[in-house]
Amino acid sequence: MPTCKGCGDEADELVSVKIDGKTKKLCESCADEAREGEAVAEQSEAVVQQMMGFKGRR
């Protein structure tokens, strides 16, 4: 059985998720958490950029 890189538990199936430019194989629950974390980070970056008047992207 494959092992999740996030939680270390064995899973029936692993999902490839791109996090911070790196692809990781995670179980379904860890993949969902990683996607939520990426979405929150993107939204918070947008809010900070808007506060500072930044018009471009990194």
mmCIF file of the N, C-alpha and C atoms, coordinates in Angstrom:
data_MODEL
# 
_entry.id   MODEL 
# 
loop_
_atom_site.group_PDB 
_atom_site.id 
_atom_site.type_symbol 
_atom_site.label_atom_id 
_atom_site.label_alt_id 
_atom_site.label_comp_id 
_atom_site.label_asym_id 
_atom_site.label_entity_id 
_atom_site.label_seq_id 
_atom_site.pdbx_PDB_ins_code 
_atom_site.Cartn_x 
_atom_site.Cartn_y 
_atom_site.Cartn_z 
_atom_site.occupancy 
_atom_site.B_iso_or_equiv 
_atom_site.pdbx_formal_charge 
_atom_site.auth_seq_id 
_atom_site.auth_comp_id 
_atom_site.auth_asym_id 
_atom_site.auth_atom_id 
_atom_site.pdbx_PDB_model_num 
ATOM 1   N N  . MET A 1 1  ? 0.843  -1.188 0.000   1.00 0.00 ? 1  MET A N  1 
ATOM 2   C CA . MET A 1 1  ? 0.000  0.000  0.000   1.00 0.00 ? 1  MET A CA 1 
ATOM 3   C C  . MET A 1 1  ? 0.882  1.242  0.000   1.00 0.00 ? 1  MET A C  1 
ATOM 4   N N  . PRO A 1 2  ? 0.489  2.263  -0.772  1.00 0.00 ? 2  PRO A N  1 
ATOM 5   C CA . PRO A 1 2  ? 1.249  3.511  -0.788  1.00 0.00 ? 2  PRO A CA 1 
ATOM 6   C C  . PRO A 1 2  ? 1.043  4.304  0.503   1.00 0.00 ? 2  PRO A C  1 
ATOM 7   N N  . THR A 1 3  ? 2.053  5.093  0.843   1.00 0.00 ? 3  THR A N  1 
ATOM 8   C CA . THR A 1 3  ? 2.023  5.888  2.062   1.00 0.00 ? 3  THR A CA 1 
ATOM 9   C C  . THR A 1 3  ? 1.923  7.371  1.712   1.00 0.00 ? 3  THR A C  1 
ATOM 10  N N  . CYS A 1 4  ? 1.050  8.078  2.408   1.00 0.00 ? 4  CYS A N  1 
ATOM 11  C CA . CYS A 1 4  ? 0.862  9.512  2.209   1.00 0.00 ? 4  CYS A CA 1 
ATOM 12  C C  . CYS A 1 4  ? 2.079  10.255 2.741   1.00 0.00 ? 4  CYS A C  1 
ATOM 13  N N  . LYS A 1 5  ? 2.561  11.241 1.976   1.00 0.00 ? 5  LYS A N  1 
ATOM 14  C CA . LYS A 1 5  ? 3.712  12.039 2.402   1.00 0.00 ? 5  LYS A CA 1 
ATOM 15  C C  . LYS A 1 5  ? 3.331  13.092 3.441   1.00 0.00 ? 5  LYS A C  1 
ATOM 16  N N  . GLY A 1 6  ? 2.046  13.401 3.547   1.00 0.00 ? 6  GLY A N  1 
ATOM 17  C CA . GLY A 1 6  ? 1.598  14.415 4.496   1.00 0.00 ? 6  GLY A CA 1 
ATOM 18  C C  . GLY A 1 6  ? 1.399  13.883 5.899   1.00 0.00 ? 6  GLY A C  1 
ATOM 19  N N  . CYS A 1 7  ? 0.635  12.805 6.017   1.00 0.00 ? 7  CYS A N  1 
ATOM 20  C CA . CYS A 1 7  ? 0.288  12.287 7.344   1.00 0.00 ? 7  CYS A CA 1 
ATOM 21  C C  . CYS A 1 7  ? 1.037  11.001 7.687   1.00 0.00 ? 7  CYS A C  1 
ATOM 22  N N  . GLY A 1 8  ? 1.604  10.338 6.676   1.00 0.00 ? 8  GLY A N  1 
ATOM 23  C CA . GLY A 1 8  ? 2.352  9.116  6.930   1.00 0.00 ? 8  GLY A CA 1 
ATOM 24  C C  . GLY A 1 8  ? 1.502  7.864  7.026   1.00 0.00 ? 8  GLY A C  1 
ATOM 25  N N  . ASP A 1 9  ? 0.195  7.984  6.826   1.00 0.00 ? 9  ASP A N  1 
ATOM 26  C CA . ASP A 1 9  ? -0.705 6.835  6.880   1.00 0.00 ? 9  ASP A CA 1 
ATOM 27  C C  . ASP A 1 9  ? -0.753 6.141  5.529   1.00 0.00 ? 9  ASP A C  1 
ATOM 28  N N  . GLU A 1 10 ? -1.110 4.874  5.561   1.00 0.00 ? 10 GLU A N  1 
ATOM 29  C CA . GLU A 1 10 ? -1.280 4.141  4.318   1.00 0.00 ? 10 GLU A CA 1 
ATOM 30  C C  . GLU A 1 10 ? -2.641 4.493  3.721   1.00 0.00 ? 10 GLU A C  1 
ATOM 31  N N  . ALA A 1 11 ? -2.683 4.616  2.385   1.00 0.00 ? 11 ALA A N  1 
ATOM 32  C CA . ALA A 1 11 ? -3.923 4.972  1.701   1.00 0.00 ? 11 ALA A CA 1 
ATOM 33  C C  . ALA A 1 11 ? -4.125 4.044  0.513   1.00 0.00 ? 11 ALA A C  1 
ATOM 34  N N  . ASP A 1 12 ? -5.378 3.861  0.124   1.00 0.00 ? 12 ASP A N  1 
ATOM 35  C CA . ASP A 1 12 ? -5.680 3.038  -1.046  1.00 0.00 ? 12 ASP A CA 1 
ATOM 36  C C  . ASP A 1 12 ? -5.177 3.707  -2.320  1.00 0.00 ? 12 ASP A C  1 
ATOM 37  N N  . GLU A 1 13 ? -5.342 5.028  -2.380  1.00 0.00 ? 13 GLU A N  1 
ATOM 38  C CA . GLU A 1 13 ? -4.979 5.767  -3.583  1.00 0.00 ? 13 GLU A CA 1 
ATOM 39  C C  . GLU A 1 13 ? -4.405 7.121  -3.183  1.00 0.00 ? 13 GLU A C  1 
ATOM 40  N N  . LEU A 1 14 ? -3.339 7.553  -3.864  1.00 0.00 ? 14 LEU A N  1 
ATOM 41  C CA . LEU A 1 14 ? -2.732 8.847  -3.602  1.00 0.00 ? 14 LEU A CA 1 
ATOM 42  C C  . LEU A 1 14 ? -3.067 9.802  -4.742  1.00 0.00 ? 14 LEU A C  1 
ATOM 43  N N  . VAL A 1 15 ? -3.162 11.086 -4.407  1.00 0.00 ? 15 VAL A N  1 
ATOM 44  C CA . VAL A 1 15 ? -3.479 12.128 -5.371  1.00 0.00 ? 15 VAL A CA 1 
ATOM 45  C C  . VAL A 1 15 ? -2.272 13.048 -5.478  1.00 0.00 ? 15 VAL A C  1 
ATOM 46  N N  . SER A 1 16 ? -1.886 13.410 -6.701  1.00 0.00 ? 16 SER A N  1 
ATOM 47  C CA . SER A 1 16 ? -0.780 14.346 -6.906  1.00 0.00 ? 16 SER A CA 1 
ATOM 48  C C  . SER A 1 16 ? -1.315 15.768 -6.776  1.00 0.00 ? 16 SER A C  1 
ATOM 49  N N  . VAL A 1 17 ? -0.698 16.551 -5.893  1.00 0.00 ? 17 VAL A N  1 
ATOM 50  C CA . VAL A 1 17 ? -1.112 17.923 -5.653  1.00 0.00 ? 17 VAL A CA 1 
ATOM 51  C C  . VAL A 1 17 ? 0.122  18.815 -5.738  1.00 0.00 ? 17 VAL A C  1 
ATOM 52  N N  . LYS A 1 18 ? 0.006  19.946 -6.418  1.00 0.00 ? 18 LYS A N  1 
ATOM 53  C CA . LYS A 1 18 ? 1.123  20.873 -6.553  1.00 0.00 ? 18 LYS A CA 1 
ATOM 54  C C  . LYS A 1 18 ? 1.028  21.912 -5.440  1.00 0.00 ? 18 LYS A C  1 
ATOM 55  N N  . ILE A 1 19 ? 2.052  21.934 -4.566  1.00 0.00 ? 19 ILE A N  1 
ATOM 56  C CA . ILE A 1 19 ? 2.092  22.842 -3.438  1.00 0.00 ? 19 ILE A CA 1 
ATOM 57  C C  . ILE A 1 19 ? 3.403  23.611 -3.492  1.00 0.00 ? 19 ILE A C  1 
ATOM 58  N N  . ASP A 1 20 ? 3.302  24.941 -3.532  1.00 0.00 ? 20 ASP A N  1 
ATOM 59  C CA . ASP A 1 20 ? 4.483  25.800 -3.596  1.00 0.00 ? 20 ASP A CA 1 
ATOM 60  C C  . ASP A 1 20 ? 5.411  25.403 -4.736  1.00 0.00 ? 20 ASP A C  1 
ATOM 61  N N  . GLY A 1 21 ? 4.846  25.037 -5.875  1.00 0.00 ? 21 GLY A N  1 
ATOM 62  C CA . GLY A 1 21 ? 5.633  24.671 -7.039  1.00 0.00 ? 21 GLY A CA 1 
ATOM 63  C C  . GLY A 1 21 ? 6.184  23.261 -7.016  1.00 0.00 ? 21 GLY A C  1 
ATOM 64  N N  . LYS A 1 22 ? 5.889  22.491 -5.990  1.00 0.00 ? 22 LYS A N  1 
ATOM 65  C CA . LYS A 1 22 ? 6.370  21.113 -5.882  1.00 0.00 ? 22 LYS A CA 1 
ATOM 66  C C  . LYS A 1 22 ? 5.172  20.164 -5.893  1.00 0.00 ? 22 LYS A C  1 
ATOM 67  N N  . THR A 1 23 ? 5.318  19.050 -6.591  1.00 0.00 ? 23 THR A N  1 
ATOM 68  C CA . THR A 1 23 ? 4.256  18.064 -6.646  1.00 0.00 ? 23 THR A CA 1 
ATOM 69  C C  . THR A 1 23 ? 4.462  17.040 -5.544  1.00 0.00 ? 23 THR A C  1 
ATOM 70  N N  . LYS A 1 24 ? 3.401  16.828 -4.756  1.00 0.00 ? 24 LYS A N  1 
ATOM 71  C CA . LYS A 1 24 ? 3.443  15.852 -3.671  1.00 0.00 ? 24 LYS A CA 1 
ATOM 72  C C  . LYS A 1 24 ? 2.306  14.866 -3.850  1.00 0.00 ? 24 LYS A C  1 
ATOM 73  N N  . LYS A 1 25 ? 2.535  13.635 -3.442  1.00 0.00 ? 25 LYS A N  1 
ATOM 74  C CA . LYS A 1 25 ? 1.487  12.605 -3.490  1.00 0.00 ? 25 LYS A CA 1 
ATOM 75  C C  . LYS A 1 25 ? 0.901  12.470 -2.091  1.00 0.00 ? 25 LYS A C  1 
ATOM 76  N N  . LEU A 1 26 ? -0.366 12.850 -1.982  1.00 0.00 ? 26 LEU A N  1 
ATOM 77  C CA . LEU A 1 26 ? -1.048 12.871 -0.690  1.00 0.00 ? 26 LEU A CA 1 
ATOM 78  C C  . LEU A 1 26 ? -2.332 12.061 -0.763  1.00 0.00 ? 26 LEU A C  1 
ATOM 79  N N  . CYS A 1 27 ? -2.818 11.660 0.422   1.00 0.00 ? 27 CYS A N  1 
ATOM 80  C CA . CYS A 1 27 ? -4.124 11.010 0.470   1.00 0.00 ? 27 CYS A CA 1 
ATOM 81  C C  . CYS A 1 27 ? -5.199 12.077 0.229   1.00 0.00 ? 27 CYS A C  1 
ATOM 82  N N  . GLU A 1 28 ? -6.422 11.649 0.030   1.00 0.00 ? 28 GLU A N  1 
ATOM 83  C CA . GLU A 1 28 ? -7.503 12.562 -0.320  1.00 0.00 ? 28 GLU A CA 1 
ATOM 84  C C  . GLU A 1 28 ? -7.718 13.647 0.732   1.00 0.00 ? 28 GLU A C  1 
ATOM 85  N N  . SER A 1 29 ? -7.690 13.309 2.024   1.00 0.00 ? 29 SER A N  1 
ATOM 86  C CA . SER A 1 29 ? -7.937 14.302 3.073   1.00 0.00 ? 29 SER A CA 1 
ATOM 87  C C  . SER A 1 29 ? -6.789 15.309 3.158   1.00 0.00 ? 29 SER A C  1 
ATOM 88  N N  . CYS A 1 30 ? -5.554 14.851 3.049   1.00 0.00 ? 30 CYS A N  1 
ATOM 89  C CA . CYS A 1 30 ? -4.413 15.769 3.078   1.00 0.00 ? 30 CYS A CA 1 
ATOM 90  C C  . CYS A 1 30 ? -4.407 16.666 1.843   1.00 0.00 ? 30 CYS A C  1 
ATOM 91  N N  . ALA A 1 31 ? -4.817 16.123 0.692   1.00 0.00 ? 31 ALA A N  1 
ATOM 92  C CA . ALA A 1 31 ? -4.887 16.908 -0.545  1.00 0.00 ? 31 ALA A CA 1 
ATOM 93  C C  . ALA A 1 31 ? -5.920 18.026 -0.409  1.00 0.00 ? 31 ALA A C  1 
ATOM 94  N N  . ASP A 1 32 ? -7.063 17.724 0.203   1.00 0.00 ? 32 ASP A N  1 
ATOM 95  C CA . ASP A 1 32 ? -8.090 18.743 0.414   1.00 0.00 ? 32 ASP A CA 1 
ATOM 96  C C  . ASP A 1 32 ? -7.571 19.857 1.318   1.00 0.00 ? 32 ASP A C  1 
ATOM 97  N N  . GLU A 1 33 ? -6.877 19.479 2.402   1.00 0.00 ? 33 GLU A N  1 
ATOM 98  C CA . GLU A 1 33 ? -6.308 20.470 3.312   1.00 0.00 ? 33 GLU A CA 1 
ATOM 99  C C  . GLU A 1 33 ? -5.265 21.329 2.601   1.00 0.00 ? 33 GLU A C  1 
ATOM 100 N N  . ALA A 1 34 ? -4.439 20.721 1.762   1.00 0.00 ? 34 ALA A N  1 
ATOM 101 C CA . ALA A 1 34 ? -3.406 21.452 1.041   1.00 0.00 ? 34 ALA A CA 1 
ATOM 102 C C  . ALA A 1 34 ? -4.031 22.443 0.062   1.00 0.00 ? 34 ALA A C  1 
ATOM 103 N N  . ARG A 1 35 ? -5.097 22.014 -0.627  1.00 0.00 ? 35 ARG A N  1 
ATOM 104 C CA . ARG A 1 35 ? -5.780 22.921 -1.565  1.00 0.00 ? 35 ARG A CA 1 
ATOM 105 C C  . ARG A 1 35 ? -6.392 24.097 -0.826  1.00 0.00 ? 35 ARG A C  1 
ATOM 106 N N  . GLU A 1 36 ? -7.004 23.841 0.329   1.00 0.00 ? 36 GLU A N  1 
ATOM 107 C CA . GLU A 1 36 ? -7.594 24.920 1.121   1.00 0.00 ? 36 GLU A CA 1 
ATOM 108 C C  . GLU A 1 36 ? -6.513 25.889 1.595   1.00 0.00 ? 36 GLU A C  1 
ATOM 109 N N  . GLY A 1 37 ? -5.394 25.357 2.031   1.00 0.00 ? 37 GLY A N  1 
ATOM 110 C CA . GLY A 1 37 ? -4.282 26.199 2.483   1.00 0.00 ? 37 GLY A CA 1 
ATOM 111 C C  . GLY A 1 37 ? -3.744 27.077 1.372   1.00 0.00 ? 37 GLY A C  1 
ATOM 112 N N  . GLU A 1 38 ? -3.629 26.529 0.170   1.00 0.00 ? 38 GLU A N  1 
ATOM 113 C CA . GLU A 1 38 ? -3.170 27.311 -0.983  1.00 0.00 ? 38 GLU A CA 1 
ATOM 114 C C  . GLU A 1 38 ? -4.159 28.426 -1.305  1.00 0.00 ? 38 GLU A C  1 
ATOM 115 N N  . ALA A 1 39 ? -5.457 28.129 -1.248  1.00 0.00 ? 39 ALA A N  1 
ATOM 116 C CA . ALA A 1 39 ? -6.481 29.128 -1.548  1.00 0.00 ? 39 ALA A CA 1 
ATOM 117 C C  . ALA A 1 39 ? -6.445 30.257 -0.523  1.00 0.00 ? 39 ALA A C  1 
ATOM 118 N N  . VAL A 1 40 ? -6.304 29.917 0.748   1.00 0.00 ? 40 VAL A N  1 
ATOM 119 C CA . VAL A 1 40 ? -6.243 30.933 1.803   1.00 0.00 ? 40 VAL A CA 1 
ATOM 120 C C  . VAL A 1 40 ? -4.999 31.806 1.636   1.00 0.00 ? 40 VAL A C  1 
ATOM 121 N N  . ALA A 1 41 ? -3.870 31.189 1.323   1.00 0.00 ? 41 ALA A N  1 
ATOM 122 C CA . ALA A 1 41 ? -2.628 31.943 1.140   1.00 0.00 ? 41 ALA A CA 1 
ATOM 123 C C  . ALA A 1 41 ? -2.743 32.896 -0.048  1.00 0.00 ? 41 ALA A C  1 
ATOM 124 N N  . GLU A 1 42 ? -3.361 32.446 -1.118  1.00 0.00 ? 42 GLU A N  1 
ATOM 125 C CA . GLU A 1 42 ? -3.526 33.289 -2.300  1.00 0.00 ? 42 GLU A CA 1 
ATOM 126 C C  . GLU A 1 42 ? -4.439 34.475 -1.996  1.00 0.00 ? 42 GLU A C  1 
ATOM 127 N N  . GLN A 1 43 ? -5.531 34.223 -1.285  1.00 0.00 ? 43 GLN A N  1 
ATOM 128 C CA . GLN A 1 43 ? -6.458 35.299 -0.945  1.00 0.00 ? 43 GLN A CA 1 
ATOM 129 C C  . GLN A 1 43 ? -5.831 36.301 0.015   1.00 0.00 ? 43 GLN A C  1 
ATOM 130 N N  . SER A 1 44 ? -5.073 35.820 1.000   1.00 0.00 ? 44 SER A N  1 
ATOM 131 C CA . SER A 1 44 ? -4.453 36.746 1.951   1.00 0.00 ? 44 SER A CA 1 
ATOM 132 C C  . SER A 1 44 ? -3.376 37.581 1.271   1.00 0.00 ? 44 SER A C  1 
ATOM 133 N N  . GLU A 1 45 ? -2.662 36.978 0.316   1.00 0.00 ? 45 GLU A N  1 
ATOM 134 C CA . GLU A 1 45 ? -1.662 37.746 -0.427  1.00 0.00 ? 45 GLU A CA 1 
ATOM 135 C C  . GLU A 1 45 ? -2.332 38.848 -1.238  1.00 0.00 ? 45 GLU A C  1 
ATOM 136 N N  . ALA A 1 46 ? -3.485 38.533 -1.843  1.00 0.00 ? 46 ALA A N  1 
ATOM 137 C CA . ALA A 1 46 ? -4.215 39.521 -2.631  1.00 0.00 ? 46 ALA A CA 1 
ATOM 138 C C  . ALA A 1 46 ? -4.687 40.676 -1.748  1.00 0.00 ? 46 ALA A C  1 
ATOM 139 N N  . VAL A 1 47 ? -5.141 40.383 -0.542  1.00 0.00 ? 47 VAL A N  1 
ATOM 140 C CA . VAL A 1 47 ? -5.611 41.432 0.372   1.00 0.00 ? 47 VAL A CA 1 
ATOM 141 C C  . VAL A 1 47 ? -4.452 42.337 0.773   1.00 0.00 ? 47 VAL A C  1 
ATOM 142 N N  . VAL A 1 48 ? -3.315 41.760 1.093   1.00 0.00 ? 48 VAL A N  1 
ATOM 143 C CA . VAL A 1 48 ? -2.147 42.557 1.485   1.00 0.00 ? 48 VAL A CA 1 
ATOM 144 C C  . VAL A 1 48 ? -1.674 43.418 0.319   1.00 0.00 ? 48 VAL A C  1 
ATOM 145 N N  . GLN A 1 49 ? -1.651 42.843 -0.882  1.00 0.00 ? 49 GLN A N  1 
ATOM 146 C CA . GLN A 1 49 ? -1.232 43.616 -2.048  1.00 0.00 ? 49 GLN A CA 1 
ATOM 147 C C  . GLN A 1 49 ? -2.187 44.774 -2.313  1.00 0.00 ? 49 GLN A C  1 
ATOM 148 N N  . GLN A 1 50 ? -3.476 44.540 -2.126  1.00 0.00 ? 50 GLN A N  1 
ATOM 149 C CA . GLN A 1 50 ? -4.469 45.600 -2.336  1.00 0.00 ? 50 GLN A CA 1 
ATOM 150 C C  . GLN A 1 50 ? -4.281 46.707 -1.300  1.00 0.00 ? 50 GLN A C  1 
ATOM 151 N N  . MET A 1 51 ? -4.000 46.342 -0.041  1.00 0.00 ? 51 MET A N  1 
ATOM 152 C CA . MET A 1 51 ? -3.777 47.330 1.006   1.00 0.00 ? 51 MET A CA 1 
ATOM 153 C C  . MET A 1 51 ? -2.572 48.210 0.685   1.00 0.00 ? 51 MET A C  1 
ATOM 154 N N  . MET A 1 52 ? -1.538 47.604 0.120   1.00 0.00 ? 52 MET A N  1 
ATOM 155 C CA . MET A 1 52 ? -0.304 48.330 -0.162  1.00 0.00 ? 52 MET A CA 1 
ATOM 156 C C  . MET A 1 52 ? -0.334 49.021 -1.513  1.00 0.00 ? 52 MET A C  1 
ATOM 157 N N  . GLY A 1 53 ? -1.390 48.806 -2.288  1.00 0.00 ? 53 GLY A N  1 
ATOM 158 C CA . GLY A 1 53 ? -1.512 49.448 -3.589  1.00 0.00 ? 53 GLY A CA 1 
ATOM 159 C C  . GLY A 1 53 ? -0.649 48.795 -4.660  1.00 0.00 ? 53 GLY A C  1 
ATOM 160 N N  . PHE A 1 54 ? -0.290 47.555 -4.494  1.00 0.00 ? 54 PHE A N  1 
ATOM 161 C CA . PHE A 1 54 ? 0.545  46.833 -5.458  1.00 0.00 ? 54 PHE A CA 1 
ATOM 162 C C  . PHE A 1 54 ? -0.318 46.421 -6.641  1.00 0.00 ? 54 PHE A C  1 
ATOM 163 N N  . LYS A 1 55 ? 0.132  46.746 -7.856  1.00 0.00 ? 55 LYS A N  1 
ATOM 164 C CA . LYS A 1 55 ? -0.684 46.488 -9.036  1.00 0.00 ? 55 LYS A CA 1 
ATOM 165 C C  . LYS A 1 55 ? -0.264 45.262 -9.833  1.00 0.00 ? 55 LYS A C  1 
ATOM 166 N N  . GLY A 1 56 ? 0.943  44.732 -9.658  1.00 0.00 ? 56 GLY A N  1 
ATOM 167 C CA . GLY A 1 56 ? 1.428  43.591 -10.428 1.00 0.00 ? 56 GLY A CA 1 
ATOM 168 C C  . GLY A 1 56 ? 1.369  42.298 -9.646  1.00 0.00 ? 56 GLY A C  1 
ATOM 169 N N  . ARG A 1 57 ? 1.910  41.255 -10.235 1.00 0.00 ? 57 ARG A N  1 
ATOM 170 C CA . ARG A 1 57 ? 2.011  39.961 -9.574  1.00 0.00 ? 57 ARG A CA 1 
ATOM 171 C C  . ARG A 1 57 ? 3.476  39.602 -9.453  1.00 0.00 ? 57 ARG A C  1 
ATOM 172 N N  . ARG A 1 58 ? 3.764  38.711 -8.507  1.00 0.00 ? 58 ARG A N  1 
ATOM 173 C CA . ARG A 1 58 ? 5.149  38.260 -8.370  1.00 0.00 ? 58 ARG A CA 1 
ATOM 174 C C  . ARG A 1 58 ? 5.531  37.393 -9.518  1.00 0.00 ? 58 ARG A C  1 
# 
